[in-house]
Amino acid sequence: MANGFDPRATAARPAAAAGVGREGVAFDAGLRSYMLSVYNYMASGVLWTGIVAYGLFYTGTAQALWSGGGILRYVIIFAPLLMVFFLAARVNKMSTGGVQAFYWVFATLMGVSMSVIPLVYTGTSIAATFFATAAAFVSLSLWGYTTKKDLSAFGTFLIMGLVGLVVAMIANVFIRSDTMSLVISFIGVLLFAGLTAYDTQKIKSIYFQVQGSDMLGKSAILGALTLYLDFINMFQFLLSFMGSRD
């Protein structure tokens, strides 16, 4: 992962998904509009991150940052992580506009962080991995949206796995095992594939809790950020398998 850690490993999760199994939920006009807003934010964020990353690559800025950036490299790596912790602490006091601004700043910083990817992998393999990730994401998110099965218990298992994955990643910073890196990437793909379905259902359930309130717009952006992180992390772990190095 670009930031090396997904803070949602420590986040509280709802015990049950409201609206799961409710008749007509998948066809609710308000829900459909809400989810469309979530996906629009999410897709726009991913697109902007890619534009920033490749913009820095083509201008040579990425090469300068990652070859001789010194401490600046670590600031770039950990800035998104610190931002998510900040959001978790301040989100209730932020306006919808403030959360929206945060989202775009976060997507920009992630683009700076991911600008190292074109320096390491070929453009063809990056494109192939991106489209594979997109296809998997759409399929998994659609299933999470339409299934009548409550994925809450499944989500708890995934979060536990995510915590274990973070511990393994930290350990491998010191061990530097290629085999362990491959195992981590494989598990990471599976975890974020599962989280994509789980988070989609959770976002849908949140709609029924906030509909009609001033939290609706803010929750749509937060939902987009959640799915954005699922997509970005799944892409980066999958790139470890599909990516061809320059």
HELIX and SHEET records of a PDB file:
HELIX    1   1 PRO A    7  THR A   10  5                                   4    
HELIX    2   2 VAL A   25  PHE A   27  5                                   3    
HELIX    3   3 ALA A   29  TYR A   58  1                                  30    
HELIX    4   4 THR A   61  GLY A   68  1                                   8    
HELIX    5   5 ILE A   71  ARG A   90  1                                  20    
HELIX    6   6 VAL A   91  LYS A   93  5                                   3    
HELIX    7   7 THR A   96  SER A  113  1                                  18    
HELIX    8   8 MET A  114  VAL A  116  5                                   3    
HELIX    9   9 ILE A  117  VAL A  120  1                                   4    
HELIX   10  10 GLY A  123  THR A  146  1                                  24    
HELIX   11  11 SER A  152  ILE A  175  1                                  24    
HELIX   12  12 ASP A  178  VAL A  210  1                                  33    
HELIX   13  13 LEU A  216  MET A  242  1                                  27    
END                                                                             
